[in-house]
Amino acid sequence: MNIVSISSRIALSLIFSASIAPLHSQITFYENGIAAGLATTFSPQGVAVADYDVDGDDDILFAGWYGVALFQNDGSAHFTNVTATSGVSRSGRYVAPIFADWDNDSDPDLFLGAQDAVGTNRLLRNDSGHFTDVTKGSGIDTLVSVGTAAAGDFNNDGRLDLFLATRDSPDRLYRNSSVNSTITFDDVTSEAGVAGGPSTIAMQATWIDYDQDGDVDLFAVHDGFDKSQLFRNDGTMPMPDVAPQVHLDSVGAGNSMGVAWGDMNNDGWQDVYVTRIDHGGLYRNVAGSNFQEIAATANADSNGMSWGVAWSDFDNDGNEDLAIVNIASFGGLHRTSLLYRNNGNGTFTDVGPQSGFASNADFYGLATGDFNGDGRQDIVGASFSPSGQNKLWINATSGVGNWASFHLRGTSVNRGAVGATILVRAGGQRFVRSVIAGSSYCSQVSPVALFGVGSAAILDTVEVTWGPGKVEYWFGLAVNTTHQLDEGTATGVADETEQVQEVEDPVALHNYPNPFNTSTRISFSLSFSGRVRLEIFDQLGRSVALIADQRFEAGSHSATFNASLLPSGVYLCRLTTSRSSSIRALLLVK
């Protein structure tokens, strides 16, 4: 049981939108990479998305054979090459770029992982938009051949650590021991027990809290037929590899390459997709206890020579879709990039050709971000070609559902809130995202979490798990906007001393219609008999109506809330039992 305190004040914003998403909008992209200014003079392999200059929009960095290029976004998805002036210019085989705020000064620093001793691994500190090489004395092995990199705070000390998945040598785990602006790391690989095999060819590694215990675990896949590994983090070292027990060690067709985490069925548990050659793997997370491989039955197993992969709700219908890029020229497969639309029933349909996403180019890296700020997730692909014809697919889908984006800022946790999980409840559904630094293949998706919420006109609750025992709630937030949520600023309707208990079997609380005029029907279901208090609060946390305060038997019940004497606005309905407290936002429009 997780017990969380919530504060006594609430601060709500309201934007009402009547946009209703159809069952399936036709997902549509137009390709604009070169016109947007993203051409490079080298062959990129990895791509990382982050707001390096902290101006409120995501920028893009490519790294590959043989160079690095940083592009500054003007906010409308047009980019300027600032490689030389920003200090990131390097010559080498840099394949694994990762942005992370190693020194917690509110701007993302940069790690560049080099491969096969062509160039050396570099650590660059971000000094207000200009990068300074601080590799010397950082403790990072500059010569180890890096396959991919991932950042996460595995020991929950508020500083981001670094995992390097390496080629033909033991992997490396570096614990962040930085003091102020001096960025340093300690090699704790042996202590943590995450070295992996000495001769494996590592592919993507990711930090993810798969079991929802508040700390990040480590998932790593490998080339060939080396088993995948899942190191469960329980706060002690060494971390046990539990992949065999939870059925996540499978390599399927072999040659695992890219990794992406997303909640395909909106059950609140993040599932994982692994790209491979010809046939990929889709593993459904069964409440953190085990994983079930369902790629074939979900019609999402077809791969080419697939690398980069990302989950995102491209039509904002509330279901996460799946984008995959390929080396299209590989062997006899000749498969273009894939876009699996989530049908909402446990199956997928490849809509790549009709969406405009399918491409015959060769790609390794893929990342997502809303580069023009219109609430529709775009895609960037690192095109492995001598001419550097990188792709930027701008999402032009019409008739999309409502959406909300979240930019998190930590205080006791790392400043970028990497590793935090966001759970949104809206329109009777729940949606989950995590802030991840290092996924796809040699890539990094935007740290801004974008949710499609379909026809929901308001977000009932937003729950952020910052770390172990650090859970906060916001209520009644608006749709179709970006919210900045700072740790320690959560809103609520309970007293400071009140505790909200989240149980395995929560009370189901709904109302219809919502939005409503004058009155709405509130329904709730109980799995047990007991006393129930059903109360309505205004935006200042004041009780405006007591609907019920009595014993109810297990089962379904309903009551009418008459708001004829109340002004238009957002109200919160709170249902309290001896076991739990549930809250739903009500939107009164007169």
ROSEMI-25693 format. One record per residue (C-alpha): x, y, z; residue number from 1; residue in three letters. Coordinates in steps of 0.001 Angstrom, whole numbers, plus 500000, padded with zeros to 6 digits. Example, Ala and Ser with C-alpha at 12.3 -4.5 7.8 and 13.67 -1.06 7.14 Angstrom:
BEGIN
      x      y      z  nr rest
 512300 495500 507800   1  ala
 513670 498940 507140   2  ser
This chain:
BEGIN
      x      y      z  nr rest
 500000 500000 500000   1  met
 501289 503431 499062   2  asn
 500379 506253 501458   3  ile
 500686 509783 500141   4  val
 500100 513193 501721   5  ser
 498350 515874 499684   6  ile
 498201 519558 500540   7  ser
 495222 521662 501515   8  ser
 495135 524128 498621   9  arg
 494144 523652 495004  10  ile
 495028 525736 491971  11  ala
 493077 524895 488865  12  leu
 493193 526213 485341  13  ser
 490415 525718 482835  14  leu
 490395 525565 479084  15  ile
 487279 523938 477708  16  phe
 487563 522291 474311  17  ser
 484731 520682 472405  18  ala
 487137 518794 470144  19  ser
 486077 515183 470055  20  ile
 488413 512647 468471  21  ala
 486843 510221 466042  22  pro
 487391 506542 466667  23  leu
 490386 506587 464337  24  his
 491673 509747 462719  25  ser
 493890 509074 459735  26  gln
 497386 509653 461081  27  ile
 499167 511983 458668  28  thr
 502760 513227 458490  29  phe
 504637 515380 456037  30  tyr
 508414 515094 455803  31  glu
 510280 518371 456269  32  asn
 513795 517528 457468  33  gly
 515939 519335 454936  34  ile
 513554 522276 454585  35  ala
 513561 522607 458380  36  ala
 517358 522905 458342  37  gly
 518389 519479 459668  38  leu
 520923 518425 457000  39  ala
 524286 517128 458247  40  thr
 527592 516563 456449  41  thr
 528122 513172 458102  42  phe
 526112 509971 458556  43  ser
 524154 510197 461826  44  pro
 523445 507129 463930  45  gln
 521976 508557 467130  46  gly
 519596 511445 467754  47  val
 518801 513157 471054  48  ala
 515986 515602 471801  49  val
 516165 518137 474643  50  ala
 515759 521842 475335  51  asp
 519482 522576 475632  52  tyr
 519044 526385 475714  53  asp
 516064 526280 478117  54  val
 513890 528486 475919  55  asp
 510812 526265 476110  56  gly
 511114 524192 472936  57  asp
 512958 520999 472071  58  asp
 516203 521094 470124  59  asp
 517830 518215 468211  60  ile
 521342 516750 468261  61  leu
 522653 514168 465788  62  phe
 525766 512054 466349  63  ala
 527368 509484 464075  64  gly
 530093 508780 461506  65  trp
 532053 511150 461838  66  tyr
 530645 514092 463647  67  gly
 528151 515783 465947  68  val
 525604 518445 464994  69  ala
 523323 520497 467259  70  leu
 520248 522259 465876  71  phe
 518441 525023 467760  72  gln
 514647 525127 467412  73  asn
 512978 528501 466896  74  asp
 509725 527131 468347  75  gly
 508045 526491 465012  76  ser
 510085 523414 463990  77  ala
 512636 525432 462012  78  his
 516212 524840 463066  79  phe
 519573 526597 463009  80  thr
 522852 524673 463071  81  asn
 524661 525927 466188  82  val
 527302 523191 466344  83  thr
 530293 525508 466145  84  ala
 529022 528271 468409  85  thr
 527660 525904 471082  86  ser
 530921 524038 471611  87  gly
 529685 520522 470761  88  val
 531676 520059 467537  89  ser
 533611 516784 467571  90  arg
 535170 514497 464962  91  ser
 534845 510790 465650  92  gly
 532374 507935 465589  93  arg
 529980 509310 468176  94  tyr
 526937 507061 468194  95  val
 525340 507490 471633  96  ala
 524336 511055 472608  97  pro
 522537 511620 475920  98  ile
 521388 514910 477430  99  phe
 521157 514893 481239 100  ala
 521503 517552 483921 101  asp
 524428 515926 485700 102  trp
 525120 518961 487927 103  asp
 521461 519878 488637 104  asn
 521836 523467 487479 105  asp
 518653 523360 485352 106  ser
 520251 523011 481918 107  asp
 520995 519622 480312 108  pro
 524609 518563 479971 109  asp
 525747 516155 477251 110  leu
 527489 512785 477078 111  phe
 528830 511595 473722 112  leu
 529589 507872 473501 113  gly
 532205 506880 470926 114  ala
 532539 503497 469264 115  gln
 535477 501309 468217 116  asp
 538096 503806 469481 117  ala
 537238 506221 466673 118  val
 537150 509260 468914 119  gly
 536962 509188 472703 120  thr
 533963 509373 475018 121  asn
 533286 512965 475998 122  arg
 531407 514695 478808 123  leu
 530285 518255 478082 124  leu
 528918 520597 480753 125  arg
 526198 523007 479672 126  asn
 527055 526527 480797 127  asp
 523951 528530 479866 128  ser
 523771 527160 476332 129  gly
 527492 526748 475662 130  his
 529174 523401 476261 131  phe
 532518 522957 478010 132  thr
 534486 519701 477815 133  asp
 534876 518405 481387 134  val
 535812 514808 480531 135  thr
 539217 515028 482200 136  lys
 538882 514112 485850 137  gly
 535251 513007 485463 138  ser
 536055 509341 486097 139  gly
 534570 508138 482806 140  ile
 536590 505647 480761 141  asp
 537243 507555 477557 142  thr
 538330 504548 475488 143  leu
 535642 501936 476139 144  val
 533618 501265 472972 145  ser
 530058 502430 473667 146  val
 527020 500822 472085 147  gly
 524333 502924 473785 148  thr
 523955 505076 476901 149  ala
 521206 505760 479428 150  ala
 520850 508101 482402 151  ala
 518908 507379 485587 152  gly
 519187 507948 489337 153  asp
 519481 504335 490478 154  phe
 520368 505174 494104 155  asn
 517822 508002 494515 156  asn
 520309 510553 495785 157  asp
 519017 513290 493490 158  gly
 521885 512998 490989 159  arg
 521685 511270 487619 160  leu
 523936 508282 487084 161  asp
 525189 506922 483754 162  leu
 525029 503416 482296 163  phe
 527123 502557 479244 164  leu
 526162 499476 477242 165  ala
 529460 498535 475632 166  thr
 530768 496373 472818 167  arg
 533069 493394 473498 168  asp
 533781 494471 477080 169  ser
 531906 494615 480385 170  pro
 529238 497314 480573 171  asp
 529831 500286 482875 172  arg
 527691 501846 485603 173  leu
 528876 505228 486832 174  tyr
 527447 506663 490044 175  arg
 527229 510444 490026 176  asn
 529400 511921 492775 177  ser
 529329 515520 491532 178  ser
 529760 518453 493858 179  val
 528250 521710 492609 180  asn
 529433 522326 489022 181  ser
 532252 519774 489160 182  thr
 530841 516686 487440 183  ile
 532427 513434 488574 184  thr
 531489 509753 488524 185  phe
 532536 506599 490374 186  asp
 532608 503236 488604 187  asp
 530305 500939 490629 188  val
 529817 498280 487951 189  thr
 531140 495383 490018 190  ser
 529305 496442 493161 191  glu
 526023 496722 491255 192  ala
 526513 493448 489385 193  gly
 525438 494866 486016 194  val
 528564 494228 483940 195  ala
 526872 491732 481633 196  gly
 528902 489374 479467 197  gly
 532525 490278 478676 198  pro
 532162 489753 474924 199  ser
 528542 490704 474230 200  thr
 527621 493330 471682 201  ile
 525330 495582 473655 202  ala
 522390 497264 472024 203  met
 519914 499573 473775 204  gln
 519711 499842 477551 205  ala
 516999 501776 479400 206  thr
 516196 502788 482963 207  trp
 512515 502190 483766 208  ile
 510465 501599 486917 209  asp
 508740 498527 485488 210  tyr
 507405 497292 488857 211  asp
 506267 500702 490172 212  gln
 508177 500537 493430 213  asp
 509485 504070 492975 214  gly
 513027 503372 491788 215  asp
 514353 502766 488288 216  val
 515345 499315 487076 217  asp
 517742 498546 484213 218  leu
 516743 496690 481039 219  phe
 519457 495812 478508 220  ala
 519273 493960 475183 221  val
 522045 492540 473015 222  his
 522930 491597 469476 223  asp
 522931 487987 468309 224  gly
 521343 485527 470697 225  phe
 522654 486856 473993 226  asp
 519796 486971 476486 227  lys
 518163 490228 477489 228  ser
 518707 491296 481104 229  gln
 516444 493061 483591 230  leu
 518237 494222 486719 231  phe
 515644 494866 489415 232  arg
 516486 497771 491684 233  asn
 515318 497203 495247 234  asp
 517661 499743 496822 235  gly
 520493 497321 497496 236  thr
 523436 496031 495502 237  met
 524108 493890 493628 238  pro
 520976 494213 491504 239  met
 519557 490783 490628 240  pro
 518892 489932 486993 241  asp
 515235 488886 487112 242  val
 514691 488650 483351 243  ala
 514340 484826 483400 244  pro
 511800 484904 486248 245  gln
 509615 487565 484619 246  val
 509981 486088 481108 247  his
 511833 489038 479629 248  leu
 515096 487288 478747 249  asp
 513748 485983 475437 250  ser
 515537 487106 472279 251  val
 512853 485892 469870 252  gly
 514236 485944 466346 253  ala
 517553 487211 467695 254  gly
 519507 490414 467176 255  asn
 517645 492635 469643 256  ser
 518406 496276 468926 257  met
 515994 499042 469946 258  gly
 513833 499383 473083 259  val
 510759 501475 473844 260  ala
 508431 501493 476861 261  trp
 504755 502466 476643 262  gly
 501378 501436 478041 263  asp
 499718 499839 475008 264  met
 496485 498862 476809 265  asn
 496116 501708 479341 266  asn
 496196 499398 482340 267  asp
 498704 501639 484130 268  gly
 501683 499309 483541 269  trp
 504279 500077 480889 270  gln
 504893 497429 478265 271  asp
 508063 497098 476191 272  val
 508780 496709 472493 273  tyr
 512111 495335 471243 274  val
 513095 495769 467591 275  thr
 514912 492941 465824 276  arg
 515515 491570 462332 277  ile
 512296 490481 460598 278  asp
 510297 489877 463795 279  his
 510126 492206 466798 280  gly
 509011 491484 470349 281  gly
 506102 493066 472237 282  leu
 505983 492197 475937 283  tyr
 502895 493047 477968 284  arg
 503619 494015 481554 285  asn
 501365 492011 483874 286  val
 501192 494281 486934 287  ala
 504969 494221 487356 288  gly
 504999 490492 488115 289  ser
 505850 489104 484671 290  asn
 505744 489821 480946 291  phe
 503814 488086 478171 292  gln
 505118 488112 474580 293  glu
 502180 489106 472358 294  ile
 503727 490629 469213 295  ala
 502229 488117 466788 296  ala
 498728 488100 468281 297  thr
 498800 491909 468415 298  ala
 499798 492061 464728 299  asn
 502913 494062 465613 300  ala
 505693 491523 465054 301  asp
 506703 492438 461499 302  ser
 510106 494176 461433 303  asn
 512700 494776 458758 304  gly
 516231 495306 459936 305  met
 514681 497467 462631 306  ser
 516482 499827 464990 307  trp
 514936 502982 466459 308  gly
 511488 502681 468043 309  val
 509172 504920 470069 310  ala
 505686 504807 471553 311  trp
 503483 507874 471164 312  ser
 499813 508682 470695 313  asp
 500063 510247 467251 314  phe
 496313 510878 466853 315  asp
 495611 511726 470525 316  asn
 492848 509131 470739 317  asp
 494158 507883 474088 318  gly
 496029 504858 472699 319  asn
 499791 504820 472213 320  glu
 500940 504012 468691 321  asp
 504349 502660 467686 322  leu
 506913 504087 465232 323  ala
 509845 501986 463969 324  ile
 512665 502801 461529 325  val
 514670 500321 459463 326  asn
 517775 499880 457389 327  ile
 515557 499585 454326 328  ala
 518383 498389 452072 329  ser
 519229 495394 454284 330  phe
 519281 491950 452636 331  gly
 516131 490812 450933 332  gly
 513730 492479 453373 333  leu
 513614 495990 451880 334  his
 511081 497145 454452 335  arg
 510226 500783 454874 336  thr
 509745 502424 458255 337  ser
 506676 501174 460131 338  leu
 503883 502999 461921 339  leu
 501696 500696 463987 340  tyr
 498422 502416 464861 341  arg
 496968 501167 468127 342  asn
 493428 499942 467440 343  asn
 492495 500143 471117 344  gly
 491583 496457 471303 345  asn
 494994 494884 471801 346  gly
 495891 494879 468099 347  thr
 497780 497166 465737 348  phe
 497582 498117 462064 349  thr
 500585 499274 460028 350  asp
 499541 502615 458520 351  val
 503041 503682 457501 352  gly
 502409 503999 453742 353  pro
 499155 505966 453944 354  gln
 500374 508146 456821 355  ser
 503403 509508 454973 356  gly
 505815 507985 457500 357  phe
 507040 505048 455399 358  ala
 510513 505748 454003 359  ser
 512985 503779 451896 360  asn
 515936 505504 453559 361  ala
 518279 503785 456024 362  asp
 517910 504782 459676 363  phe
 519371 503866 463049 364  tyr
 518120 506470 465506 365  gly
 514568 507712 466026 366  leu
 513130 510154 468559 367  ala
 509877 511996 469183 368  thr
 508944 515490 470319 369  gly
 506354 518179 469694 370  asp
 508702 520495 467829 371  phe
 506123 523109 466817 372  asn
 504104 523014 470043 373  gly
 500761 522140 468449 374  asp
 499954 519180 470710 375  gly
 500737 516579 468054 376  arg
 503842 514441 468437 377  gln
 506400 514697 465624 378  asp
 509192 512246 464725 379  ile
 512856 512762 463845 380  val
 514979 510083 462178 381  gly
 518779 509885 461946 382  ala
 519360 508949 458303 383  ser
 522501 506865 457945 384  phe
 523536 508163 454554 385  ser
 526614 510051 453337 386  pro
 524475 513052 452483 387  ser
 522910 513279 455944 388  gly
 519334 513452 454672 389  gln
 517771 513379 458127 390  asn
 513997 513170 458312 391  lys
 511625 515310 460316 392  leu
 508078 514020 460106 393  trp
 505701 516804 461146 394  ile
 502416 515482 462498 395  asn
 499582 516973 460442 396  ala
 496814 514636 461626 397  thr
 493429 516357 461548 398  ser
 490548 515705 463915 399  gly
 492844 514645 466722 400  val
 491684 514267 470301 401  gly
 492504 516532 473211 402  asn
 495956 516447 474756 403  trp
 498115 517631 477638 404  ala
 501881 517906 477998 405  ser
 503947 517904 481176 406  phe
 507344 519379 481875 407  his
 508546 518149 485271 408  leu
 511100 519849 487515 409  arg
 512567 518090 490503 410  gly
 513845 519560 493749 411  thr
 514793 516647 496011 412  ser
 515057 514394 492944 413  val
 517214 515219 489927 414  asn
 516313 518556 488375 415  arg
 515075 517068 485102 416  gly
 512917 514504 486949 417  ala
 514358 511703 484817 418  val
 512828 508457 486055 419  gly
 509595 510074 487245 420  ala
 506282 508513 486215 421  thr
 503136 510478 485352 422  ile
 499698 508871 485667 423  leu
 496773 510827 484211 424  val
 493129 509961 484837 425  arg
 490691 511567 482415 426  ala
 487449 510601 480742 427  gly
 487189 507391 482740 428  gly
 490574 506150 481541 429  gln
 494121 506214 482838 430  arg
 497295 506949 480916 431  phe
 500913 506620 482008 432  val
 504266 507976 480783 433  arg
 507791 508035 482201 434  ser
 510589 510560 481739 435  val
 513383 508529 480150 436  ile
 516903 509575 479100 437  ala
 518120 506959 476636 438  gly
 515846 504629 474649 439  ser
 514879 503752 471061 440  ser
 518304 502997 469590 441  tyr
 521211 505328 470367 442  cys
 518580 507994 470895 443  ser
 516629 510083 473377 444  gln
 512987 511147 473111 445  val
 511757 514474 474438 446  ser
 511588 514719 478250 447  pro
 508262 516549 477859 448  val
 505535 513918 478324 449  ala
 502647 514357 475864 450  leu
 499334 512593 476527 451  phe
 496463 512141 474110 452  gly
 493227 511965 476111 453  val
 490619 511602 473379 454  gly
 487378 513453 474109 455  ser
 488158 514165 477778 456  ala
 487559 517881 478409 457  ala
 489520 518039 481657 458  ile
 492124 516001 483532 459  leu
 490572 514541 486667 460  asp
 493844 513739 488403 461  thr
 497516 513914 487536 462  val
 499688 511740 489752 463  glu
 503470 512128 489655 464  val
 505735 509553 491269 465  thr
 509026 511387 491682 466  trp
 510736 508527 493506 467  gly
 510241 506071 496393 468  pro
 507604 507513 498728 469  gly
 507434 510753 496744 470  lys
 504004 510872 495097 471  val
 502037 514061 494446 472  glu
 498654 514883 492909 473  tyr
 497195 517709 490834 474  trp
 493454 517931 490181 475  phe
 491328 519437 487434 476  gly
 494128 520528 485116 477  leu
 493237 521833 481669 478  ala
 493587 519979 478378 479  val
 495269 521286 475219 480  asn
 498130 523013 477009 481  thr
 501543 522292 478513 482  thr
 501833 522178 482300 483  his
 505036 522702 484242 484  gln
 504831 520661 487435 485  leu
 507429 521371 490106 486  asp
 508080 518874 492854 487  glu
 506543 520093 496099 488  gly
 503812 522245 494528 489  thr
 501028 519655 494263 490  ala
 497423 520701 494792 491  thr
 494621 518933 496639 492  gly
 491403 519204 498589 493  val
 492435 517448 501794 494  ala
 493888 518850 504994 495  asp
 497660 518863 505365 496  glu
 497461 515987 507824 497  thr
 495128 513860 505755 498  glu
 496494 510709 504155 499  gln
 495167 509319 500889 500  val
 495516 505554 500618 501  gln
 495808 503988 497197 502  glu
 494701 500391 497240 503  val
 494794 497577 494729 504  glu
 491009 497754 494240 505  asp
 490127 501458 494045 506  pro
 486592 502780 494059 507  val
 485257 503418 490539 508  ala
 483956 507004 490424 509  leu
 482345 508556 487317 510  his
 479825 511199 486312 511  asn
 477701 511887 483243 512  tyr
 477444 514220 481511 513  pro
 480783 515948 481972 514  asn
 480917 518855 481157 515  pro
 477372 519446 482463 516  phe
 474774 522197 482750 517  asn
 472938 522453 486090 518  thr
 473034 518767 487094 519  ser
 475082 515625 486567 520  thr
 474678 512008 487619 521  arg
 477503 510692 489821 522  ile
 477991 506930 489855 523  ser
 480350 504794 491892 524  phe
 481027 501114 492430 525  ser
 482164 499485 495655 526  leu
 483855 496116 495990 527  ser
 483033 496119 499718 528  phe
 480314 497368 502065 529  ser
 480943 500323 504326 530  gly
 480478 503999 505061 531  arg
 480852 506388 502111 532  val
 481202 510172 502146 533  arg
 480515 511845 498775 534  leu
 481302 515567 498785 535  glu
 481774 518407 496259 536  ile
 484473 521101 496603 537  phe
 485072 524361 494755 538  asp
 488402 525649 493431 539  gln
 489403 527033 496837 540  leu
 488918 523690 498524 541  gly
 485636 524709 500176 542  arg
 482854 522172 500521 543  ser
 479834 523268 498460 544  val
 477681 520138 498663 545  ala
 477480 516964 500727 546  leu
 475853 514345 498511 547  ile
 476026 511378 500870 548  ala
 477487 510344 504209 549  asp
 476145 506904 505035 550  gln
 476679 503169 504714 551  arg
 476417 501557 501269 552  phe
 476455 497899 500331 553  glu
 478945 496515 497823 554  ala
 477840 497154 494254 555  gly
 476883 500053 491984 556  ser
 475256 503260 493224 557  his
 474433 506702 491832 558  ser
 473332 510151 492979 559  ala
 472492 513469 491326 560  thr
 474497 516637 491947 561  phe
 472356 519739 491353 562  asn
 474537 522789 490718 563  ala
 471812 525240 489685 564  ser
 472869 527756 492358 565  leu
 476600 527506 491645 566  leu
 478626 529495 489081 567  pro
 480337 527887 486095 568  ser
 483734 526399 486815 569  gly
 485641 523336 487917 570  val
 484458 521389 490954 571  tyr
 485969 518325 492553 572  leu
 483919 515337 493630 573  cys
 485602 513368 496408 574  arg
 484433 509933 497501 575  leu
 485961 508674 500740 576  thr
 485746 505187 502237 577  thr
 487642 503445 505008 578  ser
 490032 502092 502378 579  arg
 490540 504813 499813 580  ser
 489785 508307 498589 581  ser
 488907 508944 494931 582  ser
 488588 512318 493229 583  ile
 486996 513332 489930 584  arg
 486905 516764 488323 585  ala
 483467 518073 487311 586  leu
 483130 520826 484715 587  leu
 480037 523033 485115 588  leu
 479271 525129 482016 589  val
 476156 527330 482050 590  lys
